[in-house]
């Protein structure tokens, strides 16, 4: 099956890199290759292509640094059809158009088997990001989602709890502060992972 590769978040947040044109002779897939933070992608064929090509859903969520494949069904046609595929990220902040041409399927003999070129090479597996990159993505996500005030407030609460435990010099207060610190540290580790 032919594949149209679309790179997301490669250079900047919500950036889209795709070929100028793509040709297919039947159903194909769109590989949404995310190089950064998770994102929502909207795919839409113009009126000409929409009569022959269809996507199950127009809106797709792609996780951090992952690839999502979207199947495109094609109707049987007798004449070539051309049009545009619209790829939108960042809730409309970035748009890219790809010229798509759908040709009728080639006639193959009964003994002939057509093998797509992508099957001649082993699939590429993207390596996991290094821990430093994962930490940078976690901090960027914290800032992007507005979690900085919450993190600052949490740090102030922990500092106040430690100060109270030292000032009161009570075993019960020290144990309570220890439990709160343990739960807070566990929550932070779960949020980063």
C-alpha positions in Angstrom: 0.0 0.0 0.0 1.3 3.4 -0.9 2.1 5.8 2.0 2.1 9.6 2.1 4.5 10.7 4.9 3.7 13.9 6.8 6.2 15.1 9.4 4.8 17.1 12.4 6.6 19.3 14.9 9.9 18.7 13.1 11.4 22.2 13.1 9.0 24.1 15.3 5.8 23.5 17.3 2.9 22.7 14.9 5.2 22.7 11.8 4.1 20.5 8.9 6.5 19.0 6.4 5.0 17.1 3.5 5.7 16.5 -0.2 4.2 19.0 -2.7 2.5 16.2 -4.6 1.5 12.6 -4.1 0.1 10.0 -6.6 -1.8 6.8 -5.8 -3.6 4.1 -7.8 -6.0 3.1 -5.1 -6.3 3.0 -1.3 -3.3 4.4 0.6 -2.2 5.5 4.0 -1.1 8.8 5.5 1.7 8.4 8.0 1.6 11.3 10.6 5.1 11.2 12.0 5.3 13.4 15.1 8.8 14.6 16.0 7.8 16.5 19.1 4.9 17.1 21.6 1.5 15.5 21.1 -0.7 17.3 18.6 -4.1 17.2 16.9 -4.2 17.0 13.1 -7.1 17.8 10.8 -7.1 16.1 7.4 -9.5 17.2 4.6 -9.8 16.4 0.9 -11.2 19.1 -1.4 -14.5 18.5 -3.3 -12.9 16.7 -6.3 -11.0 14.2 -4.2 -13.7 13.9 -1.6 -15.9 12.1 -4.2 -13.3 9.3 -4.6 -11.3 9.3 -1.4 -12.5 9.0 2.2 -11.0 9.1 5.7 -12.9 7.6 8.6 -12.4 10.6 10.8 -11.0 14.0 9.9 -9.4 14.8 13.3 -6.5 12.7 14.6 -4.5 12.8 17.8 -0.8 11.9 17.5 1.2 11.2 20.7 4.6 12.6 21.6 7.3 11.4 19.2 5.2 8.7 17.6 3.6 7.8 14.2 0.0 7.4 13.5 -1.2 5.8 10.2 -4.5 6.9 8.7 -6.1 4.7 6.1 -7.6 6.4 3.1 -10.2 4.4 1.2 -10.5 4.9 -2.6 -13.5 4.3 -4.8 -13.0 2.6 -8.1 -12.5 5.2 -10.8 -12.0 5.1 -14.6 -10.4 8.5 -15.1 -7.7 10.2 -13.1 -8.8 12.6 -10.4 -6.7 15.4 -8.9 -7.1 17.8 -6.0 -5.7 18.9 -2.7 -5.3 17.3 0.7 -5.4 19.9 3.5 -3.3 19.2 6.6 -4.0 21.5 9.6 -2.3 21.5 13.1 -2.4 23.8 16.1 -6.2 24.3 15.7 -5.7 26.1 12.5 -2.4 27.9 13.3 -0.5 26.0 10.6 -1.8 24.6 7.2 -0.2 22.7 4.4 -1.7 21.6 1.1 -0.6 18.5 -0.8 -1.6 18.0 -4.5 -3.0 14.5 -4.7 -3.6 12.6 -7.9 -5.6 9.4 -7.9 -5.2 7.2 -11.0 -7.2 4.2 -12.0 -5.6 0.9 -10.9 -3.2 -0.6 -13.5 -4.3 -3.8 -15.1 -2.3 -6.8 -13.7 -2.3 -10.3 -15.2 -3.7 -13.2 -13.2 -0.2 -14.6 -12.4 1.3 -11.2 -11.5 1.6 -9.9 -8.0 2.3 -6.2 -7.3 4.6 -5.6 -4.4 4.8 -2.1 -2.9 8.4 -0.7 -2.6 8.0 -0.2 1.1 8.1 -4.0 1.7 11.6 -4.3 0.2 13.1 -2.5 3.3 12.7 -3.5 6.9 10.5 -1.0 8.9 12.3 1.8 10.6 11.8 2.0 14.3 12.4 5.4 15.8 14.6 5.2 18.9 13.2 6.3 22.2 14.2 9.8 23.1 17.1 10.1 25.6 16.2 10.9 29.3 17.4 14.5 28.9 15.0 15.0 26.0 12.1 13.4 27.9 12.8 15.7 30.8 12.9 18.8 28.5 9.5 17.6 26.9 8.0 17.2 30.4 9.1 20.7 31.4 7.8 22.2 28.1 4.5 20.4 28.6 4.3 21.8 32.2 4.8 25.3 30.9 2.5 24.8 27.8 -0.4 23.5 30.0 0.0 26.3 32.5 1.3 24.1 35.3 4.1 26.5 36.4 1.9 28.3 39.0 0.8 24.9 40.3 4.4 23.7 40.5 5.5 26.9 42.3 2.6 26.7 44.7 3.5 23.0 45.4 7.1 23.9 46.1 6.0 26.7 48.5 3.7 24.2 50.3 6.5 21.7 50.7 8.9 24.4 52.0 6.2 25.6 54.4 5.6 22.0 55.6 9.3 21.4 56.2 9.7 24.7 58.0 6.7 23.9 60.2 8.1 20.4 61.0 11.4 21.9 62.0 9.8 24.7 64.0 7.3 22.6 66.0 9.8 19.7 66.5 7.0 17.2 66.8 7.3 13.5 65.7 3.6 13.5 64.4 4.1 16.7 62.3 7.4 15.3 61.0 5.7 12.1 59.9 2.9 13.9 58.3 5.3 16.2 56.4 7.2 13.0 55.3 4.1 11.4 54.0 3.1 14.5 52.1 6.6 14.8 50.6 6.6 11.1 49.5 3.1 11.5 47.9 4.3 14.7 46.1 7.5 13.2 44.8 5.5 10.1 43.5 3.0 12.4 41.8 5.9 14.4 40.1 7.6 11.2 39.0 4.3 9.8 37.5 3.7 13.2 35.7 7.2 13.2 34.2 7.2 9.5 33.1 
